[in-house]
Each structure stands twice: as C-alpha cells, then as structure tokens.
Amino acid sequence: MTEPIRLARPDVGEAELDAIAEVVGTGQLTMGPKVEEFERAIAGTVGTAHAAVVSSGTAALHVVLLALEVGPGDEVIVPAYTFPATANVVELCGAKAILVDVDPDTFNVDVAAVAAAVTPRTRAVIAVHLFGRPVEWEALQTAIPQDIVLLEDAAGALGASYRATPCGALGVAGCLSFHPRKIVTTGEGGAVTTDEAELDAAVRRFRHHGWRTLGDMPVPGFNYRLPDLLCAIGIPQLARLEELLRARERVAGWYTERLEHHVLTPRAGDGDRHGWQAYVVQLDRRDEALEALRAGAIEAQIGTWALHRLEPYRAQGAFPGADTAFERALALPFATTTTEEEVERVADVLTSL
Ligand SMILES: Cc1ncc(COP(=O)(O)O)c(C=O)c1O
C-alpha cells in the first residue's frame, strides 16, 4: 500500500512532552511563569518591546482592534484573499471590513488598491503576510495617510523578514498564530507583538476579562488567555525557530527545483526572507491536480479563501486577483520533516498531469 503523505505535521516531541510534564508537576496550569517566559522569548525573537500571548491568532487580531477602540462607523481595510479571521474580527468589533484585491502572483495585498480604498472612516489596514511571504512594507507605508494604523496579520510569518526587519515588528502591532499548521505551534495559540506600551496594556486587559487590576475593570473583556501548559510547549519550539525555518527552506528548495518550470512557485521579494508557513503553488487545472494527488494518497488543499465569495462579504464588488488566487492556489504537503522522496512523489504527480 502507498504510504500516505500528510499536508502538515507539527515538529514536536520529547522536549515538548518534558515541558508539559514539568508544568503538570507544578500544579500551576495557567497564569503562571511559563506565560511570561514565552512572552519574553517571542518579543526577543520578533524584536518588539512587548509580546502578549492569547488563545489563538484570531484572538490576537480581535484584541488588537478592541485595544485600538475600533468600532461602529470605522472601516478597516483587509485583503480579499486571506483566512476569514482577518475580516471576521473587524465585523465582530462592529466596524466594516473593506475588501481590497490582491496581486495573484504574490498572494499579498495590492498596494494601489489599498490606497484607493482609503476614506475618512478608515481607521486601520490589516496587511497579511500570506503563507509567510512578507508584504511590500515600504510601498504600503508610503501609500496610505500616516494617521491610519498599519497592523500585521503575521499568523503565518513568524521567522519571516521584510528586508532585515522581522515580520511582527513592522506595523503598530503584529498578530501571530501558533496553530499546528504554523512553524511554531502550541496546539492553539497566538500573540500580539508591539512596541507601544499602552497598546500592550490594553491587549492584556481585553484578554483577561477587562481587568486593569483585580477589582478595577474599565471596560468588559474576554478570557483569551493562553495557559502555562501551552506556553510550555511553545518555549522549546521557539528556541528552535531558526532550525525549523532552515528545514522548511530546504523542503521549499526541493519543490521549487522540481516544479518551477511547470507551475507558478512561491518565493519572497528581493532581500526578504519567506516564513514558509505553507508551500502554495498556482496552476490552471488545480482541481484536477488535487484529485490526482489525493488518488496517490497525498494530502493537498486549496490555498485560502476569497472572502467576497462568503456570505458576510458578498456585494463588495469584483476582486479578480482574489478570484485567480482562489481558483489556482494549491497547498502541497509541507513540514520540517518532509523528505526529498515525498517531494519527488508530489512533483511526479504534478508534472505528469
Ligand atoms: C492569515 C491568517 N490569519 C489569521 C489566522 C487565524 O489564526 P488561528 O487559527 O490561530 O486563530 C490564520 C490561521 O490559519 C491565518 O492563516
């Protein structure tokens, strides 16, 4: 029988088991020292003054908008091709998510389209480093008025950098995810990185019921905390970030070598480092390719979603770049532990379509 190839595989093992056992042994499963230790490690890695961990990447995006007091009457610009959470959090704050088209070659937001979508109601732009490819940051920064807050959805971009600056340290705040398809995982989890002390303090209030100190609650908040148990898993993962990224770079290299003359292969912009959250190619007969891969016991998946095709975001107009990406993108099996033989098997299917 042909050995199945999984779409993604988290790189966890003995170190994570030991870390969990240690926390279980202490009896302090949440709100203990591992939270602060993980937060210090994240801030150190990303190069921001602060990092606050939360229960998911979605929670990270949500608390940042709440901390910025984004609400009814406000508009927040988001790419039309992204994971729905990027836009959902805007709507759940009572603001309006304004979709803009993406460049289908890079999957990232079209800077000119962002500039054209700015209105007097625009409070923020959430730029997504999709699949780990850094956004053209300088171009974006210069295209929008300075009073608009630039935020990073860096859910898949931990380890990536734009020129020499790590993703997560480019915007007013960066939002990370530690879901198992991300390079560093805690099962579920996320973080908000920022240099702004006040924003960090507000994020911490919203993740912990709104408490400023116990008994002092200026506004209501959530329980979006990340427990010690999960922070403990993240600490040894993050310590290996460079090793994990190099392993992914090697796998990406194997794919690119075999596929670049057959399909559109992903890469970072000149001078940037890709975070390789996923390896997503583009081709015309994508659905046929998906079927052929699955027939060969190879798990593959579409890239992500064209939001204007989902119920809450219909009727915002045409987004041909997002349509192209949605119809052509194909995520291939990709993990630090992917072997060259597995890449060969995937490439054989795609090149013989
Ligand atoms: C671009 C993007 N933003 C946000 C999220 C949400 O992260 P989480 O699954 O940790 O809530 C994801 C998750 O896949 C994502 O890919």
Ligand as a Chemical Component Dictionary entry (heavy atoms), coordinates in Angstrom:
data_LIG
# 
_chem_comp.id                   LIG 
_chem_comp.type                 NON-POLYMER 
_chem_comp.pdbx_formal_charge   0 
_chem_comp.three_letter_code    LIG 
# 
loop_
_chem_comp_atom.comp_id 
_chem_comp_atom.atom_id 
_chem_comp_atom.alt_atom_id 
_chem_comp_atom.type_symbol 
_chem_comp_atom.charge 
_chem_comp_atom.model_Cartn_x 
_chem_comp_atom.model_Cartn_y 
_chem_comp_atom.model_Cartn_z 
_chem_comp_atom.pdbx_ordinal 
LIG C1 C1 C 0 -3.707 34.720 7.647  1  
LIG C2 C2 C 0 -4.324 34.165 8.890  2  
LIG N1 N1 N 0 -4.861 34.992 9.790  3  
LIG C3 C3 C 0 -5.418 34.539 10.927 4  
LIG C4 C4 C 0 -5.462 33.195 11.210 5  
LIG C5 C5 C 0 -6.131 32.742 12.473 6  
LIG O1 O1 O 0 -5.246 32.065 13.340 7  
LIG P1 P1 P 0 -5.819 30.999 14.384 8  
LIG O2 O2 O 0 -6.155 29.763 13.624 9  
LIG O3 O3 O 0 -4.646 30.769 15.325 10 
LIG O4 O4 O 0 -6.970 31.605 15.066 11 
LIG C6 C6 C 0 -4.920 32.284 10.315 12 
LIG C7 C7 C 0 -4.979 30.852 10.591 13 
LIG O5 O5 O 0 -4.838 29.999 9.770  14 
LIG C8 C8 C 0 -4.334 32.791 9.115  15 
LIG O6 O6 O 0 -3.794 31.954 8.212  16 
# 
loop_
_chem_comp_bond.comp_id 
_chem_comp_bond.atom_id_1 
_chem_comp_bond.atom_id_2 
_chem_comp_bond.value_order 
_chem_comp_bond.pdbx_ordinal 
LIG C1 C2 SING 1  
LIG C2 N1 SING 2  
LIG C2 C8 DOUB 3  
LIG N1 C3 DOUB 4  
LIG C3 C4 SING 5  
LIG C4 C5 SING 6  
LIG C4 C6 DOUB 7  
LIG C5 O1 SING 8  
LIG O1 P1 SING 9  
LIG P1 O2 DOUB 10 
LIG P1 O3 SING 11 
LIG P1 O4 SING 12 
LIG C6 C7 SING 13 
LIG C6 C8 SING 14 
LIG C7 O5 DOUB 15 
LIG C8 O6 SING 16 
# 
